[in-house]
Amino acid sequence: MMSVKDWVLSQLLSKSLATSRSLSASDSFLSEGPQDEEFRNEAHTVNSITLPVSTDSYLHSGYNHETPNNACYTSGENQEDQDDLNSQRIEVQSSIHTDCRIDEKKLDPVGKIACLQIKFLRLLRRFGLSQDNLMVSKVLYRLQLATLIRAGESDLKRANIRIDRAQEIAAEREVSGLPELDFSIKILVLGKSGVGKSSTINSILNQMKAMTNAFQPATDRIQEIVGTVNGIRISFIDTPGLLPSSPSSVRKNRKILHSVKRFVRKSPPDIILYFERLDFINMGYNDFPLLKLVTEVFSPAIWFNTILVMTHAASSLPEGPNGFPVSYDSFISHCTDLVQHYIHQAVSDTKLENPVVLVDNHPDCRMDSMGEKILPNGQVWKYQFLLLCLCTKVLGDVNSLLEFEDSIQLGSLSSNRLPSLPHLLSSFLKHHIQLNLNEADDKIDEILLSNSEEEDEYDQLPPIRILTKAQFQKLKSSQKKQYLDELDYRETLYLKKQLREEYLREREKLAHSRDLAAEAENNSDDQELAPEPVLLPDMSVPPSFDSDCPVHRYRCLLTSDRWLARPVLDPHGWDHDVGFDGINLETAAEIRKNVFTCVSGQMSKDKQDFSIQSEYAAAYVDPKGPTYSVALDVQSGGKELICTVHNNIKMRNLKYNLTDCGVCVTSFGNKYFFGAKVEDSILIGKRMKLSINAGRMVGGGQVAYGGSFGTTFRGRDYPVRNDKVSFTMTALSLDKETVLGVNVESDFRLSRGTKMSVNGNINSRRMGQLRIKTSSSERMDIALVAAVSIFRTLLRRKPNDD
C-alpha cells in the first residue's frame, strides 16, 4: 500500500513541479488573469502562455478550490477526525511559528519554508499589495507544495499550516516590528544603451543615485547602487549599455558581458532584469545575435530568473494596416511575443516564458493622486515591478531549500538525450566490419562458388532458337510457358557460369598482384603504368521535372588511386538539384602483405541539418589462422558525435563453420558504453545456414543482455537468384525486463518480371510490423499494386462512415 508521503509526492510532482522549470518566479504561472478592481497598485504583466493551477492540484494538495489562499488539510471522512486534526493543527502551528522567532539557520527545511511564508506575507502588507492577487495566490500555493515535499512521514501534520494563521502572525509581527524583517534583494541590470536602465533604478529608489543622459550612454562602468524601499534593502548592479547587434559590436559586447560575469561571480544576483525599449520594436527588429551572445557568456540558466522590462510603455502607439493606431493590449502582446521568440531561439527551448513588466520613466507620464506614474491602461507599474521582484526572490529561496538549482537545464532536448542501451546492443550484434575487398577468403558464400558442380552444364546444353515477337505470339499458352521456362533455366546457368568465372579471375588477379608486389620489392626500377580513369555509368535519379536533355550531369570517376567519389542520392527529391544532397567517398587497399584497410565516409548537408557517417577499418588476414580486424565508426547524433571502436577476431574452425568474437567501446557526449559479443555460423549443405550470437552492453549504470538465433534457407539458384527465407528469434534484457521477438523475412520471385519481399516481426509486448515490397516490370502487376492500395484506403474509410 502506498504511504502518505509517496502519495503526496506523486500528486505534486506529476501536476505542479514536473515541468521544464522549477519553483522560479520566471515561471509562466506568474502571468496575470482577472484581477481585483480594488487593487489599485497592480500593474500589467504579459505572458503568452499561462499555466493555471488545476482543480485537481488544489484538491490533491488539500486546498479549497474556490479559495486557494485559505488552504486546510482535511480528510473529509467524518467530523470527529476533522476536529481531532484541527486541534493537532493548532498545536503544530504554534510550535512552528514559535520556532521562527529563533535563529533560522538552526531550523529544518520545513521550518525555514514556514518562516519564508510569513516573511512573504509581511512584505505584502508592507508594500500595500493585496493577497487576492492571482500571482500572490500561486506563490503561496507553491510554498505549500514545497513544505509538503520537504516534510517527512512524521512531519506531514507539522507541515500543514493554515494560511489564515500565517496571516495573523505576519500581521502581528508587522505591527509590532519584531522580529525585524531580514529581507534583501540583489538585482542585475542588463540591456542596450539608452533603454532606461539607470532611470528605472532612480524611479524605484525615488532618488537620483544613477547618472542618466538622454543623448549618450551615462553608465561607463559596473557599479552597485544600494537603496531602501519601505525598509527593504534593494541592491542594483548597474552595467554599461550594450551596443546594438552588428558584426563590429560583438567584440565590445562580449567584453562588457565577461566583465559583468566576473563582477557577479562572488555574489550572484537574485534577479536579472533585461531591458528593451517598447517604442523601438518594429517589423525590422531582430536582437537574436545579442541575445545569443548573452546566452553564450552566462549559459542558458540566466533566463530562468530573468524579468523582461519594457520601457517607454506610455509612448504613442503605431498605426495599424487600416491607418488607425493599434490597440494598446495587442501592441504590447506583439512586442513581448517577438522578444520572447528570439530568447527561445537563443536558448533552443520554447518552453521558457519570462514575466514582463511595463515601465515608463518620462517626466510627463500621467500620475495618480499618490504621485505614482500610471500606464495608458490605468495601472501603476512601480508596485507591479516590486511584486515581481518579491515573488522571484521568494521562489528562488524555495529553490535553494529544495536543492533544485543543479537540476535546472535549458536547451535542445536532443543535446541531453542518451542512446538506448538495448538499441546499442542490437546494432552491435548486427554490425560486421566490411573491408569491401574481393579477396575475403573467410566468407561462406564463396564455398558455393568453389564447390559448384554445374560449371560445364551450360556448355553441354543444345542450341536453342530465339523466337521473334510475332513467332512467340503464335504459340499456345502451354508452349509459351515451356519456352519462357527454358529461357529462364538457361539464363540461370549462364549467370552461374559468369559468376564463377569472375570469382576465378579475381583470385588470379589477386595472386598476380601479390607476385608483382614481391617483384617490385626486388626490383624497384620497374614501374607499372597506372590505369586510366574509368567513367562510371550515370546514377539513376528519382522522378524529375527536369528536361530530357539537361545541361549538366552528375558523374562518378574511378581513378587509379582507388578513391571512389559519388554524390549521395536522396530518393525523396523531386529534381536533380535536390536529389543529390551529399557526397560519398570510399577506398580499399592492401597496404602490406595480408594487411588490408578500408575507408568509407558520407556527408550530407541541407539548410537545417548536417550529418556525417564514416568508418575506418583495417584487418590482418592470416592465411593459416584467424582474421584480426579493428574499425572506428564515427557518425553524428544531433549536435554530438557518436564514436565507436570495434575489435573483431574471426576464425574458421571447420570448412563450413565461422566463429566471430568482438568488443566495442562507444562514446556519446561524456558517456561511455562497453560491449562484447560472440557469434557462430554453420553452413548445412548449400542452402541452409544457422547463426547464433549473444552479447552484453554496459553503460550509464545499466547492463543489457541480448542474443538471437536465426535460420536461413536459400533458393536452389543462390547466389544468382537471391531467393531466401529466414527465421530469427531475438531476446533483449534490461533492468530485469526481457523482451522476446520473432522476425520472418522472405525474398522470392512471383514470375519472371516480378519480385516480392515480405518482412514481419512481433515481440512479447504485442508490438510488430508487417512490410511487403514488390517490384515488377509487367504493367498488369503494377496495376494490381495500385488496386491493393485503393482497396486498403476504402477499408480505412468504412469505419468512419459507419
N, C-alpha and C positions, 0 to 999 in steps of 0.2 A: 504494500500500500504506500502511495506517495506521501512523504512527510509534508508538514505545513510549509516549511521553508522552500522545499523543492517546488511546491505548487505555486507559491508566490513568485519565485524567480522565473518559473516557466511562463507565467502570465505576463509579468512585467517585461521581461526581455523580449518576448515574442510580439508584444504590442506597442511598446514605447521606446525601448532602448536599442533593439536590434535593428538599427538603421545605419546609414552610411556615416553618421556622426554621433558623437557622444552628447553629454549634457552640456551643451555650449550655447551661449546666448546668440551665436550666429546661426543657430538652427532656424529653420523656416517656421517653427511653431511660434516665433515672435511676431509673425505677421498679424496685422490688426484685423478684427472683424467689426461687427456693430458695437459701438461704444456708448457709454452712458452720456446723455446730453448734458448732465450736470457737471461732468468732469471737464472743467474749463482749461485745465493745464495740459490737456492731451494734445499731442501734435500728430503729424501724419507720417505713417511709415508705409512703404510699398514693398511687397514681396510677390513674385509671380506665382509661387507655389505655396499653398497653405497646408499644413499637416495638423488638422484639428484633432483634439483628443476624442477618441471614440467613446461611445456609451459603454461598450464592454470594458474599456480600460478603466473607466471610473468605477464600474461595478466590481471588477475583479480586484481593484486596489482599495476597496472599502469606501469609495466616495459616493456621495449622493449625486445622482445625475443632474438634478436641477440646480443644485448649489455646490459645485465642486470645492468652494472655499471652505465650507463647513463640513469637512470630511470626518467621518467617525467609523470605527471598526466594529461592525455589528454582525452577528451570526444570523439573525433573522429566524432562528428556530423557535424560541419561546421567550416570554418576557422575563422569566426568572434568570435565565442565562444572561439576558441583556442587563439586568440590574446588577448581577454579580460583576459583569465585565465593566460596567460604569464605575462601580466602587473601586475596582482594581485600577482603573484608568486614572482616577483622581489621585490615588496614592503614587502611582508611577509618575504622573505629570509633575507633581510637587517635588518628587525626588530629582527628576531630570532638570527642572528649571532651577532647583536649588544648587545643583552641580554647576550650572552655568555661571554662578557667582564666583567660583574659584578659578584658578588658572586653567585656560582652555587647553594648554599644552598637555595637561595631565589627564584630559578626558579621552574616552574611547571614541571611535568614529561616530557612533550613534549620538553620543552627547555633543560632539562637535557640530554635527548637522543640525541638531536641535537648537544650539546656540546661534548657528548661522541663520536659521529660520527667524529667530527672534530679532537678530540684527537687521534682517531684511525688512521686517515689519516696522521696526523703529525708523529705518531710513524712509519708508513710505510716509510715515506720519510727519517726519521732519521736513520733507520736501512738499508736503501737502498733496501727495499723489493718492488717488482713490484705489482701494483694493478691489473695486468692481471692474477694474480694467482687465480685459482678457489676457493681456500679456502677464500681468501680475498673477492672475489665477493659474496660468500654466507654469510659471516659475515655482509657485507654491506646490503645485502638483508634482513637479519634478523633484522638489526637495523631499516630498513624502515618499516617492519611489526610491530615492537614494537611501532614505532611512531604512526602508524595508529590505533593500539589497544588502546593506552592510550589517543588518541585525542577524544574530544567530537564532537557533531554535529557542533558546531561553530568553531572548531579548525581543521576541515579536510583540508581546504585550507592552513592554517598555518602549518600543519604537513607535507605538501607535499614539501619536499626540494629536489631540483635537486642536484645530486651527483657532477656534474661539478662545481657548485657554491661552494659547500662544499670543493672541492679540491682546488679551488682558495684561499679560506680563509685559509685553512690549509697551503698552500704554502707560503702565505704572512706572517703568524704568525711564521712559521718555519724559514723563512729568517730573520725576524726582532727579533725573540726570545722573543716577547711579545704577549700575556702574557706568563709567564713562564709555561712550561708544568708540571702540577701536576699529576704525574702518578707513581705508585709504585706497585710492585708485591711481594707477600709473598708466598713462595713455601715450602711445607712439603715433605721431602725426606724419603721414606721407602724402605726397601729391605734387602736381606740377606747379611751377612758379605762377603766382598771380591768381590762384584759385580761391584764396581766402583762408588759409590755414591760420596765420597769425591773428587775423581779425576774429575768427571764431573763438580762439583761445581768449582774447580780450573780452569778448561778449560773455563767455561762460564765467569768467572770473570777475566780471564787472570792473576791471582795472586795465589800464594801458601798460601791460607788462611785456608785450612783444611789439617790436617795431613793425610798422606797416607802411607800404608805399604803393600807390595806385599805378605808378608808371614804370617801376623797375623792381627787381627782387629785393626784398628787405631783409631776409634771413640768409646770411652767408656762412653760418657755422651751426653746428649742432649745439643746442642749449636746452637745459631743463628749466622749465618755468613752473613754480610751485605756488599754489594758491589755496584758499579755503572757501568752500561754498556750504553755507549752513552747518558749519562745524566739521565738514568732511574735507580731508586733505586730498586735493587733486593735483597730480603732477603730470605736466605735459612735456613730452620730449619733442621740441620743435626742430625740424630738419630743413636744410636748404631745399628749395624747389627744384624739381626735376625738369629737364628740358623736354620739349615736345618730341615725339617719335620721329627720328630721322637717322640715316647712316652716320652722320657726323656727330650726333649727340650720344651715341651708345657708350662711347668710352667715358665721357663725363658723367653720365647717369650711373654707370657701373661703379665708378669711383665713389660717388656720393652714397650709393646703397651699401657698399662694403664698409665705408666709414660708419654708417649708421649701425650696421651689423656688429662691428667691433664695440661701439658705444653701449649697446643694449645687451652685450654678451654676459656681463656680470650681474645685471639686474634686469631680467626680461620684463617687458610690459604686460599688463593685464589685458589691454585692449589695443587694437590697431585701428586707426581711422584713415581711410583712403579718400581723399578729397577730389572732386571733379566739379567743374562749373556746368550748371544746367543749361545756361544760355549758349554754351559753346558746342553742344551736341547737336549735330545736324546729319544730313544724309551722307556727308563725306567723313564722318567721324570714324576713326579706326586707331585705337590705342593698344592694339594687340601686341606690337613689339615691346612697348613699355611694360605692360602687364606681364608679359613673358619674362622680361628681364628681372622684374621684382620676384617672380616665382623662382627663377633660377638661383638668385642670390640668397633668398631667405627660405627656400624649399616650399612646396605647396601647402604645408601646415600653417603658414602665416595667414591664410584666408579663413581659417576656422573662427578666429576671434576678431574678424575684421568687420567694421561697420562702414558702409558707403555713405559719405557725407556729400550731398548735392547742394552746392552753394548757389547764390543768386537765384533762389527759388521764387522770388517775387518779381522777377523781370517780366517784360512784356512777352506775350505768347506769340509764336509764329503763325503765319497764315496756313490754312489747310488747302486742299485741292479746289474747294469752292470759293476761295478768296476771302473767307472769314477766318478769324482766329480759332484755333482748335480749342477744345475744352481743356481745362487745367488738369483734370484727372487723367485723360487719355495721353496728354503730353508727358506727364510725369511717368506714367506706365511705360510709354515707348522709350523714353530716355534710360530709365533704370533697367529695362529688359535688354537694351543694347549694351550697356556697360557690363551687365551680368553675363551676357553671351560671350563677350571677349574674355572675361575671367574664366568661364567654363573652358574655352579653348586654351587658355594659358595653363590650367591645371589638368586638362584632359579628363575632366569629370563633370558631368552635367547634373549631378545630384546636389551640388553645393548651391545654397541660397543664402546670400548675405542680407541682413536687415539694412534698410535705407532710412536715413533721416534727412529732412529738408531743412536748409539753413539760409538765412538772408541777413547780412550784417550792414546793409546800406543805411545811412543815417535817415533817409527819407522813408524808410519802411514803416508801414502803418503799425501803431501800437494800441494796446488795450488800456483800460483805466489804471492798471497796475504798472504801466510803463514797460511792459514786455512786448517784444516785436511779434506781429501776427502775420501769418502767411495768407495768400489770397483765398484759401479755403477756410479761413477763420480760426485756424489752430495756432497755438503757441508752440514754437519749435524748441525753445530752451529747455522746457521741462520734459519734452519727449526725448531730447538729447540725453538729459541726465538719467531718465528712466532706462533707456537702452544701455547706458554705461553701467548702471547699478545691476541690471539683470545679467549682463555679460560677466561682470566681476563675480557676482554670487555663484553663478553656474560654473565659472572657471574654478572657484574654490571647491565646488562639489566634485568636479572632475579630479582634482588633486586628492580628495578624500577617497574617491572610488578607484583611484590609480588607473584612470583611463587615458592618460596622456600618451603613453607609449603605444596604445592600440589605435590611435588616430592615424589614418592613412588616406591620402587623396591621390588620384591619378587614374590612369587607364587600368582596367581590371586585367587586361592581358599581361601587364608587366609584373603582376604579383602571382599569377597562376602557375601552379606546378604541374608537370605532366603526370598523368595517371600511371601508377606503378604497374597495374595489370596490362595497360596498353604498351608500356615499355618492354615488359617481359614478352608479350605476344609478338611484338616487332622483332625482338632479339631472337626468338626461336625461329622466325621465318627468314631471318637475314642470312645470306650466304655471300661470301666475298667473291665477286666476279672480276676476273682479270681480263676478260674479253680476248683470250688467246686461243688460237686454233689448235695448239698442242696440248690441250688439257687432257692428259692421259688418264686421269682418275675419274672420268665421267663414265657412268654405267651405260649411257646411251651408245657409246662407241662400240660396246660389245655387240650390239645388234648389227652394226655395220661390218665389224671384223669377222663375225661368225655367220654372215649371210650365205645361204645355200642356193640363192636364186640369181646368182650373178650371171650365169650363162643361159638362163631360161629365156630371156628376151631375145637373144641372138638365135635361139632354136625355133622361135615362132615362125610359122609360114607367112609369106607376104599377104597383105590384105588390100583390097581395092577400096579406095576412098571415094564415096559417092558424092555426087553433086546435090544441091538442094532440091532440084527437080526430081532427081532419081530417088532421093530419100522420101519425098512426099508420096511416091507411087507405092511404097512398101506398105504391107499390112501392119497393124498395131503390134502383133507379136514379133514380126520381123524387125520393126523399128527398135523394140526393146532389146532384142538379141544383138542388133548392130551396135547400139549405144553401150551395152554391157561389154561387148568385145573391145570397143574403143577405150572404155574406162579401164579394163583389165590391162590392155597394152600400155596405156598411159602410166598406170601404177608401176608396172615392171620397168618401164623406161626411166621413170623418176628414181626408182631404187638403184638402177644401174648408174645413173648420173651422180647420185649422192655418194655411192661407194667410190666411184672414180675420183670425185672431188676430195673425198677423205684420204684416199691413197696419194693423190697429188700433194695435198697439204703435208702429209707425212714425209714424202720425198723432198718437198721444198724445205721443210724444217731440217731434215738431215743434211741437205745440201748447204743450207745457210750455216749450219754448225761447222761443216767442213771448211767453208770459206772463211769463217771466223778463225778457225785454227790455222789456216794457211796465212791469213793476214797477220797473225801474231808472229809467224816465222818469217814472213816477207812483208815488211811494212811499206815497200816501194809500190807494190801492186795496189791499185786503187780501182774500185768498182764504180762504174758510171751510175750516177743517181737516175732513177727512172723519172720520166716526165710526169708532171701533174696530170691527173685523170679527172675529167669533168663528170661529176655525178649527175644522174638524171634529176629533173625538176621534182620538187616535192609536191605532193598532192595538196591542194588548198581547199578550204571549206567553200560552201556555196557563196558566190560572189556576185556583186553588181558591176564588176569591172568589165571593160570591153574585152572582146576575144583576142585582140592584139595589143596587149599593154606595152607601154614604152619600156618598162623595166621588168626584170625578173630577179627573183632571189635564187642565187646559185650556191652550190657547195663544191669546194675543191679539196681533193685528197692529194696531198703533196708528199714528197719523199721523206719529210720529217715525221711522218706518221701522226700528225695532228689533224684531226677531223673537226672542222668548224661548220656548224649549220645553225640556222635560225630555229627558235622554238615555236612550234605551231600551236596556236590557240584554236581548238576545234569549235569554239563558240563565236569566233569572229565572223563578221559579215563581209569584209573585204580584205585585200592583201595587206593593206597597211595595218589593220587591226589584228589580222590573223597571226602575224608574227610579232611577238612582244618580248623576245629574249634571244639569248644565244647559248649554244651548247658546244662544249669542247671535249674531245676525247682523244686519248692516245694510249698505246700499249707498246711495250718494247721489252726485249731481253737485254738487260744491262750487263750481265755477266753470264757465264755458263750456268744454266739451271736456275738463274735468278731473274724473275720477271717482275715487271712493275706496270701499273695501270693508273691513269689519272683521268677522271671524268668530272665535269662540272657543268652546272646550268644556272643561268642568271636570268631573272625576269623582273621587269620594271614597268609600272604604269603610273598614273597620276597619284594613286593612293598608296600602293604597297610596293615594297622591294623585297624580293626573296632570292635566296641563293642556296643551292644544293651542290655539294661536291664530295667526292670520295677519292682518297689516295690509298692505293693498295700495293703491296709487294709480297712476293711469295718465293720460297725456295723449294724446288721440286727435287727430291732425292730419287734417282731412277730406281733404287732398290729399297726405298723406305717411304716414310710419310712425307706429306707436303706441309710445310710451315708457312703461314700467311699472317700478315698484320695489315690493318686498314684503319684509316682515320676518316670518319664521316662528319661533315660539318653542314648544318642546314639552319636556316633562320626560323625562329618561332616567335612571331610578333616582333618585339624590339630586342629580343635576346637571341643569342646563338646557342644552338644545341650541338655540342661536340661529343662524339662517341669514338672510343678507341676499341677496336676488335682485335682479338688474337685467336687464331684457329690452328688446330692440328688435325689433319685429315690423313687417314691411313686405310689401306685395303688389307683386311685380314684374310679374306678369301677372294677368289676371282669375281664373285658376284656379291660381295659384301663390302660396304664402305662405312667407316666409323669417323665421326667428326666431334671433336671436343673444342669448346671455345669459352672465352671470358670476354667481358666488356666493361668499360667504365664510361658513364655518361655524365656530362657536366651541363647543368642548366642554371644560369644565374650563379648563385653561391651554394647550390646544392649539388651533391654527387650521388650517383646511383651505380651500384656494382651488381653484375650479373654473371652467371655461369650456366653452361648447358652441355648436354651430351646428346648426340644424335646417331642413329644407326639405320642404314638402308640395306635391304636384301632384295635381290632380283631372283624371282622364281620363274624359271623358263624365260621366255622372251616377252611375255605380255603382262606379267603380274609383278608388282613392286610393293613391298611392305616397308614402311618407315615408322619410326618411333623416336620421340625426343622428350626430354624433360629439362627443366631449368628453374633457376631461383634468382630473384631480383631483390636487392636490399637498398633502402634509401629513405631519407626523411623519417626515420624512426619506425618504418614499416617493413614487412617482409612479405613477398608474394611468391607463390609456387605455381607452376604450370607444367603442362605436358600435353602431348597429343599422340594419337595412334591413327595411321592412315593406310589405306589400301587403294592402289590404282590399277585398273585393268585397261590395258592399251589395246587399240584395234590391231587387227592382223596385218594391216598395211603401215603400221607405225615404223619409222618416223616420217614416211612420205605423207600419209594421211594422219593428221593429229587427232584421231578419234580416241576418246578415253572416257572412263567412268571412274570417279574417285569418291571414296567414303572416308570421312575423317571424324574422329571423336576427340574433343578437347576438354580440358579441365583447368580452371584457374581458381586459386585460393588466395584470399586476402582478409586478414583480421578474423580468422576462424569462419569465414563465409566462403563457400565453394560454389562455383557456377560451372555447370556441365553444359556442353554444347555438341551438336551434331551438324555436320556440313556434308552435303551431297552435291557433286558437280559433274556435269556430263557435257561433252562436246561430240557432236556427230553430224553426219550428212543425211538430210532427208531425201535429196536427189542429187543429180549431177551439178545443178546450179544453186542449190540451197543448203546452207549450213545453219545449225542451231546450237545454242549454248544455254544450258539450264543450270542454275545455281540456286540452292535453297539451304537455309540454315535456321536452327531454332535452339534455344537454350533453356535451362531449367527455370528461368524467370518468365517463361512464356513470351519471350520476345524472339522474333525471327524475321526472315526476309526471303522473298522469292523473286528471282530475277531471270527473265527469259530474253535472250538476244537472238536475232536471226538476220542473216544476210542472204540475199537472193539476186541472181541475175535473170530471173524469169519474171515477166510482168504479172503473171497470174498470182505468183506468191506475194509480190509486193501489194497487190490489191487485197489479198487475204489479210495481210498485216494491217492495212488500213481498216478493213472490216472489223477486225478484233478490237481496235482502238475505239471505233464508233460504238460497237456493242457494249464495251466497258463503260463508256460515257453515259449511255442510256440507262445502264443498271444503276449508276450513281444518282441519276436524276429521279428514278422511280420512287424511292422512299420519300423524297422531298415533295413529290406531287401528292402522295398519299396523305 
